[in-house]
């Protein structure tokens, strides 16, 4: 039995990057032998085991055969005679198809080290085209390593295009598309994820409604780059791509969300940006924003549900700041602090106190709004 460190850990060590996860391949063993040594089986499709001490994953070397469409249409085969080279050839990219033995020797049968030197993301074998999920993975790796100078090999772009043309990409399910997309949004250059998918014609299949928002030099793309620089969350990075543009409609947004099925915190913030960000981003500077009176601030708070969802409103404010910068404008930290202060002032006005004064029913809400307006205006005038 031989154990090899494989995949991303080997790649990242050679790139002098931090190694986050360790994946191991076991050659010359069987499920029975693994169990005898205290490994805990966890794999459903093929034998994967947890190390008894480190709890890291150890997979038996395997081959696989295409048995249907999509990323799950495979039959896996494991046996003690499956070689390391047979296991590695079924992987996606050459830079992910290297292994390191217990002596520190690199096993690189498919040219991964040379592709690291050339800064190329290149598929290992024609078997790449049997798994449509790899289309998204390649685009995500391009987003991760773009700042190091990596690009996708022309032959891999061509192969992905053929996968799109054959209809294989259409078998990607929304859950996996969304999973890879959110991972890509957290990479150093998520805009490259969309560029690669567009270059491969895959955007037309997996998320065509997003394409108008992501045109080169669009406000959304510029705002996304600003959000990356500011190290904003994935939710904010997603939302800023929906900065309103001429010709884009709410129906387009709704259709995309129906296709991608993002979690509500993503879709809700994106909707707020599309519908209401212009009220904060159309000013040329903070001084122009001083023209807003209490009624206008109240309207914004009400439309964004800020009184009930103050944390979401803070994310909305950060996203608006990114969009403003993309437009060559600004919502300064002092302006953002003032807006938050107005919101806190409104929240500090107690409805119970209004009830104690004898107000009932709809009159409670009317009086609450009236007092919030009065106190906001006093603060704005001071």
Protein Blocks (a to p, Z undefined) as FASTA:
>chain_A
ZZddehjllmmmmnopacfbdcdddehiafklmmmnopacfbfkbccdddfklopacddd
dddddfbecjklccddddfklcfklmmmmpmbfklmcccdfkopacdfkommmmmmnopa
cdfblmlmmpmklmmmmmmmmmmmmmnopacdfklmmmmmmmmmnommmmpcfklmmmmm
mmmmmpmblmlmmmmmmmnommmmmmmmlmmmmgghiaklmmmmmmmmnopafklmmmmm
mgccehiafklmmmmmmmnopafklmmmmmmmmmmmmmmmmpfbfklmmmpcfklmmmmm
mmnommmmmmlmmmmmmmmmmmmmmnopacdfklmmmmmmmmmmmmmpcfklmmmnopah
jllmmmmmmmmmmmmmmmmmZZ
